[in-house]
Structures are given as C-alpha cells and as structure tokens.
Amino acid sequence: MTAPTTNFPGAGALRETGRLFALGLDTTRMVFRRPFQVREFIQQCWFIASVTILPTALVSIPFGAVIALQLGSLTRQIGAQSFTGAASVLAIIQQASPIVTALLIAGAGGSAICADLGSRKIRDEIDAMEVLGVSPIQRLVVPRVLASMLISLLLNGMVSVVGVLGGYFFNVILQGGTPGAYLASFSALAQLPDLWISEIKAVIFGFLAGIVAAYRGLNPGSGPKGVGDAVNQSVVITFLLLFFVNFVLTTIYLQLVPAKGM
C-alpha cells in the first residue's frame, strides 16, 4: 500500500525553487574545484559581451536622459537646480545602471545560455557527460555563471558612465542647466558606497541571471518547443528575481549606510 502524496497549491513552485537554490549552491562549490575551464570561461565572456555591449550602451542613453529630464524639471519647480547633477548620479548609479545591465544580461546572454544548454540536454549530451563521469555543472554551468558575473560587473561601469554623460548632455543642452553646477554637485549627495552597492548589485544580478538560465536550460521540456519555452521562462523568472532582490538590497543599503548630509 503506497503512502498518499500531498499535493497543495504551490508545491511545484516550492520544488522548483529548491532545485534552483541547490543548483546555485552546487555551482558555488564547483567554482573552487579544479580543473577550471579557462577556455570555456573566456569564450563565454566574449560571447556575452559581444551580444550585450551595444544594446546596453544604447539603452543606457535614454535611461540617463529620462532621469535627467525628470529631475531637472522637478528641481526647477522646488528651486534646487544646483542639485540636479547629484540626484541624477544617485538615481543612475544606484538603481538604473545595475538594473539595465541585469536586464540585458538576462535577455541577451541568459537566453543564449539557456538555449545552448537546453539543446545539449535534448540531444542527450548532458546525460552522456554524466555517464562519462564529467560534471556538467563544473564543465558547463560554472564558466557561464562566472562569465555572466564578470560581464555584468564591467557593463555596469559602462552604463554608469554613459548614463551620467547622457544626463549631463540633456540637462545642460536641452534644459539650459549650468555645466559647473551639474558637475560640482556630484560630491554634495553622492558618496563612494553608492558606487560599491551598484557594483555589488551587478555581480549578484549576473549570478542570478546565469543560474536561472542554466537551471532552465538543464531542465527543458521535450523537444525543441520545450527549449523555447524554457528560454522564455528563464527570462521572465530572472526579471522577477532581479526586481525583488534589488528591493531587498536597496533596503539593506539604506539602513546600513547613512545618507550624506548637505
């Protein structure tokens, strides 16, 4: 006589979450195991960078422009035009830059990672590696996750620079702001921990994008349609995780790091 199975709403989601968390732990543990796949890591870095650099740069320009235009209009209404630059830098570096980077990493790089691993899975390449005693996580997942983290970190710096320059251009040229006031106000409200939390967010977001893409790629449905569905699911799940984790990290940062006084 078999024991009755307990099925309750959300059991599948909890099971998938547990497996995703387990893959994240296994990947973290495998990072320190040798041999490290240097060639695979370099190839993945180059591939992810090649498909994300141009879209990220193009997306960061309107992000910086919208923030600068909105803040410029607001500061004029309250008579605080001299702090437009500082407020724009805080908004771009703390929030917009890591979010834009993560969205492009997940949308372009993560979908490619998921499709690659999913196609290997349905062709039984992953099972063949396990039969031969080769760990798919160490051989395939670890280089891709580390590449996502590294490229996310580098792209975050690029987005910060492009976004700030775009905000400067639109505020000074279109709204008639003062260039000296825009640049001089950087040190009024911004501080070095703002840059650190931005880089930390970028690394964490890159890790999440790589892990989710790898998990869905290693667990696709049957056939090519299952791989396509897995790619769509990986992008959606990553976006949801990114916004939730960003909220948590921002809340912790604002509690631990006091705001700079005027």
N, C-alpha and C positions, 0 to 999 in steps of 0.2 A: 504494500500500500504506500503510495507516494504522498509526501507531505504537500499540503496545499501551498501554492505560490501566492505571495501577497503582491497584488497589483494595486497601486494607488496613484492618483494623479501626480505627475511629476517624477515618477520613478525612473523613466527613461532619461529625463534631463539630468537627474542626480547621478545616474550611472555614467552618462557621457561626461559630466563634469569631473567625476572621479577619475575616469580614464585619461582625460586631458591633463589633470593635475599630476597623475602618475607619469605620463609622458614627459611633462616638464621636469619632474624630479629625476627621471632616468637620463634625460638629456643633460641636466646639470651635472650629474655624477659622471657621465661619459666624457664630459669635457676634459677631465683630468686623466683619462685613460689613454695610454699610448698603444699603437702609433696614432699620431694626429694626422688627419687627412689634409695636409697643407695644400696640395694641388687642387683638391675639390673646393677648399675654402677660398682660394684665390679666384678660381673660375666663378664661383657663386657671387663673390664680391663684385667682380667685373660685370657679370650679367645683371645683377640687381641694380648696380649703379647705372648701367647703360640704359635701362628701361625706366629709371626714375628721375635722373638728374634734370633733364629738360622739362618734363611735366611739373616737377616740384618747383623749379625756378619760375615757370610761367604762372603757376597757381599762387605762389607767394607774393607776386606783384599786386594783384587785385586785393589780396588779403590785407597787405600793408596799406594800400590805398583806401580801402573802405574804413579801416580803423582810423587812419589819419584824418580822413574827411569827416567822419562822425565825431571824433574827439575834437577836431578843430571847430566844428560848428557848436558843440556843447561848451567848450571853454570860452568861446566868444560870448555866448549867452550869459555866462556867470562871471565874465571879466577876468578869466585866468588864462589868457592866451600864452603866457610865458611858460606854462607847464604842459603845453601840448606835446612837446617832444618827449618828456619824461613819461607821460601817461601812454603815449604810443609805444614807446620802447617796452614798458612793462607789459602791455597787452600783447605785443608781438612776441617777445622773448618767452614770457611765462606760459602763454596759452596758445597763440596761433601757430608759432613755429613748431613745437613738438606735435601738435595735432595735425597740421598739414603734412609734416614728414611721415607720421604714422599712417595717415590715410593713403598716401601714395605708396608707401612700402607695402601695406596690406593689399591695396587694389592692384598694383602692378607686379611687385615682386612676390607677394604672398600667393596670389592666384597662379603665377607661373610655377612656384614651388609645389603647390597643391596638385596642379595638373601633371607635373613631372612625376611626382611620387605616386599619384593615382594611376597613371598609365603603367608605371612599373608594377604596381600591385595587380592590376587586372591581367598583365602578361605573366604573372607568377614569378617575376624576378625577385620580389621581396621574399617569397617563400623559398626560392632556390638559395638565396643568400643565407637564410636561417638554417637550411639543411646542411649547407657547407660550413656552418659554424661561424659565419660572419654576421656581426651585429648590424642590422640596418640602421639602428639609431646612431651608433658610432660612425658608421661609414657614410650615411646619407643625411641624417637629421642634424647632427651636431654642426657640420660645416655650414649648412644652410641657415641655422638659427644664429650662429655667430656672425655670419655674413650679414644677416638682417640687422643685427645689433650694431655692427660697425658702420654700415652704410647709413643707418638711421642716425647715428651719432654725428657723422660727417655732414649729412644733408641738413641736420638741424642747425648747424653753424651757418651753412649757406643760406638757408631760409631766413635766419635771423638777420644776416647782412642785407640780403635782397629786400626783405620786408621793411627794414629800417630805412634803407635808401629810397624805396618806393614811397614810404610815408613822408620822408623829407621832401621828395620831389612834389608830391601832390599838395602837401601843406604849404610849402613855400611858393610854388608856381601857381597853383590854382586858387588857393585861399589867401594869398598875399601875406603869409606869415614871415616872420623875421628869421633869417638863417641862423644868426648868432644866438637868438633866444631858443630856437629849437635844439641846437647842439649843446648849449650851456645848461639846459635844464635836465640833461641826462643824469647828472650826479645829484639832482635835487631829491628825486624819489627812488631812482634805481640804485641797486647795490649788487655786490658780487654774488651773494647767494641766489639772486634771481637767475643768473646765468647757470649756476650749478644745478638748480632744480630743473631748468629746461633741459640740460644735458642728461640728467638722471631720468627724466620722463622719456626722452628719446630712446635711451638704452632699454628701458623697461618696455616701452611700446614696441620696439623692434623685436624683443624677445617674445612678447605675446603674439605678434603677427607671425613670426616664424614657427612658434609652437602650434598655434591653431591651424596654420596652413599644412604643417607636417602631419598633424593628427588627422585632419580630414583627408589628406592625401593617402595616408596609410589605411584608412577605413572608408573607402568609397563604396558606392552601390555596385551592382552588377553591370558590366558593360560600359561602353563609352558614355552613355547617358548618366550612369552613376558617377562617373568622374566629373562631368559637367555640373551635376547637382552638388557634388562635394565642393567644387570651386566656388559656386555661389554661396553655399552655406559658410565656407571659411571666411569669405569677405564680410558677410553680414555679422557673424559671430565676433569677428575681430573688431568691427566698428563698435558693437555694443560694449565689448570689454574695454576698449580704449576710452570711451567716454566715462564709463563707470570708474575705471582706475584713475583717470585724470581728475575726477571729482575727489576721490579719496586722497590722492597725493597733494592736490591743491589745499584741501582742508588741513592735512597734517602740516604742510609747509607754513600756512598762515598762522597756525597755532604755535609752531616751534620758533619761527623766525619773526621777530617784531618788525613792523613796518618802519621805514626810515623817517625820522622826523623832519619837518620843514625847516 
